[in-house]
Amino acid sequence: MYSIFMIVDLILELYIWCLIIYVVMSWLITFNVINTHNRFVSMVLNFLYQITEPPLRPIRRILPNMGGIDLSPLALILLVILIRSLMREYGLLTPARFG
């Protein structure tokens, strides 16, 4: 059971990194640093969009409009960090619990 919670924790950590990469790539596209016509960039951006957009959409509906600033990735990262810390707090990620 411990290994399952470790896998979940790892997946949540990877998801945080995917969110960060998606935000940075969107900034780089906005400032014309990277070209979306590049096939690899397009594939990576499409993958990141597909895995990050469904959880971001409801958060965008809740958060107020801040003009050109999108705070939904930050809110989602904080939510994932909260879930990870709750898993640790309730002992789901400590091997001693499963003895």
C-alpha positions in Angstrom: 0.0 0.0 0.0 2.9 2.3 0.8 4.2 2.0 -2.8 0.8 3.0 -4.2 0.9 6.3 -2.2 4.5 6.8 -3.3 3.5 6.5 -6.9 0.6 8.9 -6.4 3.0 11.4 -4.7 5.4 11.0 -7.6 2.6 11.6 -10.2 1.5 14.7 -8.3 5.1 16.0 -8.3 5.4 15.4 -12.0 2.1 17.2 -12.6 3.4 20.2 -10.8 6.4 20.2 -13.1 4.2 19.9 -16.1 2.2 22.9 -15.0 5.4 24.9 -14.6 6.7 23.9 -18.0 3.3 24.7 -19.6 3.3 28.2 -18.0 6.9 28.9 -19.1 6.2 27.7 -22.6 3.2 29.9 -22.9 5.3 32.9 -21.9 8.0 32.0 -24.4 5.4 31.6 -27.1 3.8 35.0 -26.2 7.2 36.7 -26.5 8.0 34.9 -29.7 11.0 33.1 -28.3 9.9 29.7 -29.4 8.0 28.9 -32.6 4.8 26.8 -32.4 5.3 25.7 -36.1 8.1 23.5 -34.9 6.7 20.0 -34.7 8.3 19.0 -31.4 7.3 22.3 -29.7 3.8 21.8 -31.0 3.6 18.2 -29.7 4.9 19.1 -26.3 2.6 22.1 -26.0 -0.4 20.0 -27.1 0.4 17.3 -24.6 0.8 19.8 -21.8 -2.4 21.6 -22.8 -4.4 18.3 -22.7 -3.2 17.3 -19.2 -3.4 20.8 -17.6 -6.4 22.4 -19.2 -9.2 20.2 -17.7 -8.3 21.0 -14.0 -7.5 24.7 -14.8 -10.9 25.4 -16.5 -13.0 25.3 -13.3 -10.4 27.2 -11.4 -10.5 30.0 -14.1 -14.3 30.2 -13.6 -13.8 30.7 -9.8 -10.9 33.2 -9.8 -11.6 36.8 -10.7 -10.3 38.2 -14.0 -6.9 39.9 -13.4 -6.6 41.3 -16.9 -3.7 39.6 -18.7 -2.5 37.6 -15.7 -3.8 34.0 -15.3 -3.4 32.9 -11.7 -5.1 29.5 -12.2 -1.9 27.5 -12.6 -0.6 29.0 -9.3 -3.9 28.0 -7.6 -3.7 24.5 -9.0 -0.1 24.1 -7.9 -1.0 25.2 -4.4 -3.9 22.7 -4.4 -1.6 19.9 -5.5 0.9 20.9 -2.8 -1.9 20.9 -0.2 -3.0 17.4 -1.3 0.6 16.1 -1.1 1.1 17.6 2.4 -2.2 16.1 3.6 -1.1 12.7 2.4 2.1 13.1 4.5 0.3 14.6 7.5 -2.1 11.7 7.7 0.7 9.2 7.5 -0.1 7.9 4.0 3.5 8.3 2.9 5.3 6.9 5.9 6.5 3.3 5.7 6.2 2.8 9.5 2.5 2.9 9.3 2.4 -0.2 7.1 4.9 -2.0 9.2 
